[in-house]
Amino acid sequence: MSGLTLYGFLSVSLMLVFYALEARSHWFVLLFAGSCAMSSLYGFLQGAWPFGAVELIWTFVAFNRWRLLGETENTNG
């Protein structure tokens, strides 16, 4: 198994774990966004640019969701 394949497996596995934990804290949403960025990088490095592009979009969607959840949490005390 190549290093790139291991990196891809790790990034997608982290996405799954952090997605499952999102309801526990908005910080898991941020970690999910980070793992989406990792998966995007993997897609581009592997040559699957459509996968990399979609994961990059998911990175921004998740980051925005984290930002909004953090604002909500800060206003609710």
Order of alpha helices (4+ residues) and beta strands (2+ residues): alpha-alpha-alpha
